[in-house]
Structures are given as C-alpha cells and as structure tokens.
C-alpha cells in the first residue's frame, strides 16, 4: 500500500516536482508506519513536516504562477488556502487531543485525497500552461 509517484504527475518544473516527490515519500512513510501499528508515533513527524511544507511549497508554486501570468492562479491559490484551513483543523486536533490512530488515518486520507486531485489536475494544468508559454517563446 502506498502512493506511487509516476511521471504523468510531473508538472515539468523540476523544483515543484521534487517537492511533490518529497511529499509522496513522507506520506508513504506514514502509511508504512500505520501498517506496522506505529502510526501514532509517526504522526508528529508528518504534521511538523506538513506545517513547513505547505508554506514553502505553495509559495514556490504561486511564485511560478505569478511570474508566468497563469490565468488559473486565483482558483489554484483558493485550493491551497482550503488545504491550509483543513490542515490547520487537523493540526489543532493533534495539539489538543494528541496523536491517535484515528487522527493518523484522517491525516493520511485527507492528504492522499488532496494530493491525487490537486497534483493530478490543478498542478498538471499549470505545468501545461508553462509548456505552452515555453513553446511560444523558446524558453522555459
């Protein structure tokens, strides 16, 4: 069980793709820990990583969008903001209730579902926009 990175998820921007691969690696580590009955112990690491990741990664993507005049930027930023809100609620549960198997499952489900949808659709659409612009200008 786990999430598999495949090249069809690539946006074509090395910096963004490597950040996505790191996220897949962290989520897979949580899934592995959960399958071994260690999900509660590993949850702290994943929550702290995600807390930093969402700030860094979303800023990176939004910087590329601004520089390349991406017309879907407002909708894409709204998806990021929704994830930040949802993650904030999970983090609050973690801080008030502590690590639990139920919370580990919630984090895993929400992050996995969001990744599949967001990278598979929104980030790929942005990557396609960049490739179209690069083809038109001869630069990346």
N, C-alpha and C positions, 0 to 999 in steps of 0.2 A: 504494500500500500504506500502511496506517496504521490507527490505531484512531479511530473516529468517535464523538464524544460525541453522544448523542441524548437527547431529553427523557425517553424511557422509562427512562433510567438515573437520573433525578433522584430524590432522596430527599424533596425538599420543604423541606429545611433549607438555606438559601442558603449558609451558611458551609461546610457539608460538600460541597455540590455544587460550589462554586467551587474547593475544594481538589481534588476529583476532576478537574475540568476542567484544572487546572494539571498534574496528574499525566499526563493524556492528552497534553497539549501537550509535556511533557518526553519521554514515551515516543515520541511521533511524531517529535520532533527526533532521537532516537537512531535510529529506523527510517530517517529521511531520510539521516542521516549514513552509516548502514550501506549504503544503496543507492548512495551515491556513493563507497563504499570508504573512508570516514572513520570507521567505527565504533570502531576502536581509540582514535582521538584523542578522540572524544566521550564515551567510556565513563567517564572520570574525572569529568566534569561530572555525568553521570547518577548515578553511585554516590554522590557527595557530596550531591546533591540528595535522593536517596532516604534517605540516612542521617538527614538532618534531617527529611524529610517523614514518615517512619514514626513518629517520636516526636511531632511536632506533630499530625499528622492523627489518629492513633489516640487520642491524649489528648483531642482535640476530640470525636470520636465517643463515646468512653467516658464523657466528661463529660455529654453529652446523654443517654446511656442511663441513667446513674445518676440524673440529675435527673428523668427521665420514667419511672422504675421499669420499665425494659424487661425483660420476663421472659426474653428470649433473650440477655441480656447475657453470661452466663458462656460460652456457646458462641461468641458473637461475639468476645469477648476471646481465647478459645483460638485462633480463626482468626488474629487479629492476632499473637499470640505465635508461632504456627507460621511466619507470614511473616517476622517479625523473625529467627527462628532461621535460616530458609532464606536470607534476605538476608545475615545475618551470615556464613554459609558462603561466599556469593558474594564478599562484601567481603574475606574472608580470602584467597580465591583471587586476587582483584585485587591485594591488597597483597603477596602472596608471589610471584606469577607475572607481575604487570604486566598491562597491557591487551593483550588478544589478540582476534582476530576471533571465535574460538570462545567466549570469555567474553562478548563483546558479544552474541552470539547467545543464549547461556544467559540473560543478564540480560533481554534482550528477551522471550524465550519465557516465562520464569517470571513476570515482571511482567505481561505481557499476559494470560497464562492466569489468573493470580490476580485481576487486575482484572475480567475478564469474569465469573468465578464470584462473587467477593466482592461487587462493586458490584451486579451483576445479580441476585443472590439475597439475600445477607445484609443489605447496606445498604438495599436496597429493602424488605425485611421490616421493618427498623427504621423506615424512613420511613412505612410503612403504619401501624405502631403509633402513631407520633406523630400522624398524621392522625386516627386513631380517637380518641385522647385529646383532641385539639383539638376534634373534632366534639362530644364529650361534654361539654366544659367551655366551649366557645365561645371558647377562646383557643388560640394557637399555642405 
